Amino acid sequence: MTANQHDPFDLLLSTHEVGSMRKLNATILALQGRKIPTPHLEEIRLWWPKLELGDPEEAISLLLKRPDSGGKDLQDWELDVLKLRLRFNLRFLESTDLDFVYSGEAWRREMYEHAAKEIEGIFLEDEHIRSFDDRFYKPGVRVKNVDIQRKKAIYIEELEYTQKYAKKPLRFCFTGPYTIFNWTIRPSNDTQFLFDLVDNVFIPEIKEAIKAGARFITSDEPAYTTIPDDRDIYNEAYHRFFKGVSRFAKEKNCRLGFHTCFSHRYDILFEDLPSFPWDFASLEYANRDSKQLGTSHDDRPSYKEAVESALQIYNSRNRCKLALGVLEVHADRLFSEKEFEAGTAYKQLRDLIRDRLLYQSRYLYENLGDEGPFLLLTAPDCGLRPVQRINALHTMLTAMVDGAHDARTSLINEFDLPTYRTN
């Protein structure tokens, strides 16, 4: 980044998504060796020209030509399908004008399973269990007397390929060590397992990611706060993590953050935040907020608690930026297909997101001055994989970006703020 370029992280109400997005049905069926129905192929014919991805017939031809034999031919073909899916995700997210984009977990079948299968000392079961909504994963079992270590790098190949094709700044995401620990079947007293995950898997993995060029990294920790009694070991694990990566991240100007959602114990999270040098955190609040417009305390019940908690950590001199989720993961279920096509869903979501951000920003401005609004980021509550309709997903993300733009314009005019904070 040159001296004349602005860091998008310093943009007022900078926008990013959080994690996964629904995988194209045609790619899922192709990889499973199943017949691809015409509607799923038409989805490719519709979106490829929109996203300037080239000839859709070439993509369809690839999906329909699964090798009959196994071995290297099949492996190469599967990799080509994953690359096709990843390029789609990137161009799709870039087309919404997000400030940071991501691979959408295009190469990952599921967040836990993708990491666990590459960790020596974890055995994956054959059966699946539900994690959330329509998400399922194969649980892992801690193998007795086997040292915890990586079989190979977990995310680096995906990251490097994503970097080749991304046109906008990238966010990199990994499934956090506590979630791997929490979702693995193990003896209840085996806390060393968590520390071994940090020391032998996640510190080397994240240092490699930073070395490869990752500059905006999220630790995805959906399990955090689900077991309050684990608070001490979670905190110790992340103190070890930061001891291992902080200096290197700082040298490379890499921001480290975390995401958790659908928690009823954010009080624990906000108490712990000042103890760690996180650069940002992404949380879930839209899901529990009112759907009516307005910027008063009564209009924004969930965010009142959020900004009060945020102010407490900022008064402790912590400057972790917060994305207090403004787009509900299940927002597509609030609208019919007709409302999406007519633009009604877009208008309602855009105005609602604008008001949520204005409420947050004004509260922090009143208490912290010019710096306050710059301590906020804009993001959905969680990963958007539950959104089944691609057009609905595009509308939702575009509404979020445009709602942030509307709020940014209002704040700049109202408080004479700069567009970017440079100190």
C-alpha positions in Angstrom: 0.0 0.0 0.0 1.5 3.3 -1.1 1.4 6.6 0.9 -1.4 7.8 -1.4 -3.7 4.8 -0.8 -6.1 4.6 2.0 -6.4 1.5 4.2 -10.0 0.3 3.9 -9.8 -0.8 7.5 -9.7 2.9 8.4 -12.7 3.8 6.3 -15.7 5.0 8.4 -18.0 2.0 8.8 -15.9 -0.2 6.6 -17.9 -3.2 5.2 -17.1 -7.0 5.2 -19.0 -10.2 5.2 -18.4 -12.7 8.0 -17.8 -16.2 6.7 -19.4 -18.8 4.5 -21.9 -18.4 1.7 -24.0 -21.1 0.1 -22.1 -23.2 -2.4 -23.5 -23.4 -5.9 -25.8 -26.4 -6.1 -24.2 -27.5 -9.5 -20.8 -27.7 -7.9 -22.0 -29.7 -4.9 -23.8 -32.3 -7.1 -20.9 -32.5 -9.5 -18.4 -33.3 -6.7 -20.8 -35.9 -5.4 -21.0 -37.5 -8.8 -24.8 -36.9 -9.1 -26.9 -35.7 -12.0 -27.2 -31.9 -12.2 -30.8 -30.7 -12.8 -31.3 -28.1 -15.5 -32.3 -25.3 -13.0 -28.9 -25.5 -11.4 -27.1 -25.3 -14.7 -29.3 -22.3 -15.6 -28.1 -20.6 -12.4 -24.6 -20.7 -13.9 -25.8 -19.4 -17.2 -27.5 -16.5 -15.4 -24.6 -15.4 -13.1 -21.5 -16.0 -15.2 -22.2 -13.1 -17.6 -23.3 -10.9 -14.7 -20.0 -11.4 -12.9 -17.8 -11.5 -16.0 -16.6 -15.0 -15.3 -16.3 -16.0 -18.9 -18.2 -18.5 -20.9 -20.8 -20.3 -18.7 -20.8 -23.3 -21.1 -17.2 -23.9 -20.3 -18.0 -24.0 -16.6 -20.9 -26.3 -17.2 -18.8 -28.5 -19.4 -16.2 -28.9 -16.6 -18.9 -29.8 -14.1 -20.4 -32.5 -16.5 -17.1 -34.1 -17.3 -16.3 -35.9 -14.0 -13.6 -38.5 -14.7 -14.8 -42.0 -14.7 -11.5 -43.2 -13.1 -10.2 -42.2 -9.7 -6.6 -41.2 -8.9 -4.9 -38.1 -10.1 -7.4 -37.3 -12.9 -10.2 -37.1 -10.4 -8.2 -35.1 -7.9 -7.2 -32.6 -10.6 -10.9 -32.3 -11.8 -12.1 -31.8 -8.2 -9.5 -29.1 -7.7 -10.7 -27.3 -10.9 -14.3 -27.4 -9.6 -13.2 -25.9 -6.3 -11.4 -23.2 -8.1 -14.4 -22.5 -10.2 -16.5 -22.2 -7.1 -14.0 -19.9 -5.4 -13.8 -17.6 -8.4 -17.6 -17.3 -8.4 -17.6 -16.4 -4.7 -15.0 -13.8 -5.1 -16.6 -12.1 -8.1 -20.0 -12.4 -6.4 -18.9 -10.7 -3.2 -16.9 -8.0 -5.1 -20.0 -7.2 -7.2 -21.7 -6.1 -4.0 -18.9 -3.5 -3.4 -17.8 -4.8 0.0 -14.6 -3.2 1.2 -13.2 -6.6 2.1 -14.0 -9.9 0.4 -13.4 -13.5 1.2 -13.4 -17.0 -0.4 -16.8 -17.7 1.2 -15.2 -21.0 2.4 -15.5 -22.3 -1.2 -12.9 -25.0 -0.6 -14.3 -26.1 2.8 -17.1 -28.7 3.2 -17.6 -27.5 6.7 -15.7 -25.2 9.1 -14.8 -27.8 11.8 -14.4 -30.8 9.6 -12.1 -29.0 7.1 -9.6 -28.2 9.9 -10.0 -31.4 12.0 -9.2 -33.7 9.1 -5.7 -32.2 8.8 -4.9 -32.4 12.5 -2.9 -35.5 13.7 -4.5 -36.7 16.9 -8.1 -36.2 15.8 -10.1 -39.0 14.2 -13.2 -38.1 12.2 -16.4 -40.2 12.7 -18.4 -41.3 9.7 -21.8 -40.0 10.9 -22.8 -36.3 10.8 -24.3 -34.2 13.5 -26.0 -30.8 13.3 -24.2 -27.7 14.2 -26.6 -24.9 13.1 -29.6 -24.6 10.8 -28.8 -26.9 7.8 -25.2 -27.3 8.8 -23.8 -30.7 9.6 -20.3 -31.9 10.4 -18.5 -35.1 11.2 -17.4 -35.0 14.9 -13.8 -35.7 15.7 -12.5 -37.8 18.5 -9.3 -37.1 20.4 -6.9 -40.0 19.8 -5.2 -41.1 23.0 -1.4 -40.8 23.1 -1.1 -39.2 19.7 0.7 -35.8 19.5 -1.4 -32.9 18.2 0.1 -31.5 15.1 -0.7 -30.5 11.5 -0.6 -33.2 8.8 -0.1 -30.3 6.4 -1.0 -26.7 6.1 -4.8 -26.3 6.4 -5.7 -23.1 4.7 -2.6 -21.8 2.9 -3.3 -23.3 -0.6 -6.8 -21.8 -0.6 -5.4 -18.4 0.6 -2.8 -18.3 -2.1 -5.2 -19.2 -4.8 -7.7 -16.6 -3.6 -5.0 -13.9 -3.6 -4.4 -14.6 -7.3 -7.9 -13.8 -8.3 -9.1 -11.2 -5.8 -9.5 -7.6 -7.1 -10.4 -6.2 -3.7 -8.7 -6.4 -0.3 -9.0 -9.8 1.3 -10.2 -11.1 4.6 -8.9 -14.5 5.7 -10.8 -16.7 8.2 -9.9 -19.8 10.2 -11.9 -21.9 12.6 -10.6 -21.0 16.0 -8.8 -23.4 18.4 -11.4 -23.3 21.1 -14.2 -24.4 18.7 -12.0 -27.3 17.5 -11.4 -28.2 21.1 -15.1 -27.8 22.1 -16.5 -29.7 19.2 -14.1 -32.7 19.5 -15.1 -35.7 21.6 -12.4 -35.9 24.4 -11.9 -36.5 28.1 -13.4 -33.6 30.0 -10.1 -33.0 31.9 -7.9 -32.9 28.8 -7.2 -29.2 28.7 -3.7 -29.7 27.3 -5.4 -30.7 24.1 -6.5 -27.1 23.6 -3.0 -25.7 24.3 -1.5 -28.2 21.9 -3.9 -27.1 19.2 -2.7 -23.5 19.8 1.0 -24.2 19.9 1.3 -26.9 17.3 -1.5 -26.1 14.8 -2.8 -22.6 14.9 0.4 -20.5 15.7 2.3 -22.1 12.8 -0.7 -21.9 10.5 -1.4 -18.3 11.1 2.2 -17.3 10.9 2.3 -19.0 7.5 -0.9 -17.2 6.4 0.7 -13.8 7.4 3.9 -14.7 5.6 1.7 -15.6 2.5 0.2 -12.1 2.6 -2.9 -12.3 4.8 -3.5 -8.9 6.4 -7.0 -9.1 7.9 -7.5 -12.4 9.7 -10.6 -13.6 11.6 -10.6 -16.4 14.2 -14.1 -17.9 13.9 -15.2 -19.0 17.4 -18.9 -20.0 17.5 -18.3 -22.1 20.6 -17.0 -19.2 22.7 -19.3 -18.5 25.8 -21.3 -21.7 25.2 -19.6 -23.2 28.2 -18.8 -20.4 30.7 -16.8 -22.8 32.9 -14.2 -23.0 30.1 -13.5 -19.3 30.3 -10.1 -19.6 32.0 -8.7 -22.1 29.6 -10.0 -20.2 26.6 -8.3 -17.1 27.9 -5.1 -18.9 28.5 -5.2 -20.4 25.1 -5.5 -17.0 23.4 -2.8 -15.5 25.6 -0.5 -18.3 24.2 -1.8 -17.6 20.7 -1.0 -13.9 20.9 2.4 -14.6 22.4 3.2 -16.7 19.4 1.9 -14.5 16.6 1.5 -10.8 17.8 5.0 -9.6 17.1 5.0 -11.1 13.6 1.5 -9.8 12.8 2.5 -6.3 13.9 5.7 -6.4 11.8 3.5 -7.2 8.7 0.7 -4.8 9.6 -1.7 -7.6 9.9 -5.0 -7.1 11.8 -6.2 -10.0 14.0 -9.8 -10.4 15.0 -12.5 -12.9 16.0 -16.1 -13.6 15.3 -18.7 -15.3 17.5 -22.5 -15.2 17.2 -25.8 -16.3 18.6 -24.4 -16.0 22.2 -26.4 -15.3 25.3 -23.3 -14.5 27.3 -21.8 -11.5 25.6 -21.2 -10.1 29.1 -18.4 -12.6 29.4 -17.0 -11.6 26.0 -16.9 -7.9 26.8 -15.3 -8.5 30.2 -12.5 -10.5 28.5 -11.9 -8.2 25.5 -9.6 -5.7 27.3 -7.2 -8.5 28.1 -6.4 -9.2 24.5 -4.8 -7.2 21.7 -7.6 -8.0 19.2 -7.8 -5.4 16.4 -11.5 -6.2 15.7 -14.4 -8.3 16.7 -17.6 -9.3 14.8 -20.7 -10.1 16.8 -24.4 -10.8 16.3 -27.1 -8.2 17.1 -29.4 -7.8 14.1 -31.1 -11.1 14.8 -32.4 -9.8 18.2 -33.1 -6.2 17.1 -36.4 -4.6 16.2 -37.4 -4.6 12.5 -38.8 -1.0 12.6 -36.9 2.0 11.4 -35.6 4.7 13.8 -32.4 5.7 15.7 -33.7 6.1 19.3 -33.0 3.8 22.2 -36.5 2.4 22.0 -36.1 1.7 18.2 -32.8 -0.2 18.7 -33.2 -2.3 21.8 -30.4 -4.8 21.1 -27.8 -2.2 20.2 -28.4 -0.2 23.4 -26.8 -3.0 25.4 -24.2 -3.4 22.7 -23.0 0.2 22.6 -23.0 0.5 26.4 -20.8 -2.6 26.6 -18.5 -1.2 23.8 -18.1 2.1 25.6 -17.0 0.2 28.8 -14.1 -1.4 26.9 -13.2 1.8 25.1 -13.1 3.6 28.5 -10.4 1.0 29.5 -8.3 2.4 26.5 -8.9 -0.8 24.5 -9.4 0.1 20.8 -10.7 -3.1 19.3 -13.0 -2.2 16.5 -16.4 -3.8 16.6 -18.8 -5.0 14.0 -22.1 -5.1 15.9 -23.9 -7.2 13.3 -26.4 -5.2 11.3 -27.7 -7.7 8.7 -29.7 -10.7 9.9 -28.6 -14.1 8.6 -32.2 -15.1 8.1 -33.3 -11.8 6.6 -34.2 -13.5 3.3 -37.0 -15.4 5.1 -38.7 -12.1 5.9 -39.4 -11.4 2.2 -41.0 -13.1 -0.7 -39.4 -13.7 -4.1 -41.7 -11.0 -5.4 -40.4 -8.5 -2.9 -36.8 -9.2 -3.8 -37.6 -8.8 -7.5 -39.5 -5.6 -7.0 -36.7 -4.0 -4.8 -38.9 -3.8 -1.8 -36.6 -6.1 0.3 -33.6 -4.0 -0.8 -35.2 -0.7 0.3 -36.3 -1.9 3.7 -33.0 -3.6 4.5 -31.0 -0.6 3.3 -32.9 1.8 5.5 -32.9 -0.5 8.5 -29.1 -1.1 8.3 -28.6 2.7 7.9 -30.5 3.4 11.1 -28.7 0.6 13.1 -25.4 2.1 12.1 -26.5 5.7 12.8 -27.7 4.7 16.3 -24.3 3.0 17.1 -22.2 5.8 15.6 -24.1 8.6 17.3 -23.9 7.0 20.7 -20.1 6.5 20.4 -19.7 10.0 19.0 -21.5 11.5 22.0 -19.3 9.7 24.4 -15.9 9.5 22.6 -16.0 12.4 20.1 -14.7 12.0 16.5 -13.0 8.8 17.3 -16.2 7.0 18.3 -17.7 6.2 14.9 -14.4 5.0 13.5 -14.4 2.2 16.1 -17.2 0.6 14.2 -17.2 -1.8 11.3 -20.1 -3.0 9.2 -20.9 -6.8 8.9 -23.7 -9.3 9.0 -24.5 -11.2 12.1 -22.8 -14.4 10.9 -21.9 -16.3 7.8 -24.6 -16.2 5.1 -24.6 -19.9 4.1 -28.3 -20.3 5.4 -29.4 -17.9 2.6 -30.6 -20.3 -0.1 -31.4 -17.9 -2.9 -28.4 -16.3 -4.7 -30.4 -13.3 -5.7 -31.6 -12.8 -2.1 -28.0 -13.0 -0.9 -26.8 -10.4 -3.4 -29.7 -8.1 -2.4 -28.9 -8.5 1.3 -25.2 -7.7 1.0 -25.8 -4.8 -1.5 -28.4 -3.4 0.9 -25.8 -3.6 3.8 -23.1 -1.9 1.7 -25.5 0.9 0.6 -27.0 1.3 4.0 -23.4 1.8 5.4 -22.8 4.3 2.6 -25.9 6.2 3.6 -25.0 6.2 7.3 -21.4 7.3 6.4 -22.6 10.2 4.4 -25.0 11.4 7.2 -22.2 11.2 9.8 -19.7 13.1 7.6 -22.3 15.8 7.1 -23.5 15.8 10.7 -20.2 15.8 12.5 -17.8 17.0 9.9 -15.9 13.7 10.0 -13.3 12.6 7.5 -14.0 9.6 5.3 -10.9 7.8 6.6 -9.3 8.1 10.0 -5.5 8.2 9.6 -4.2 8.2 13.2 
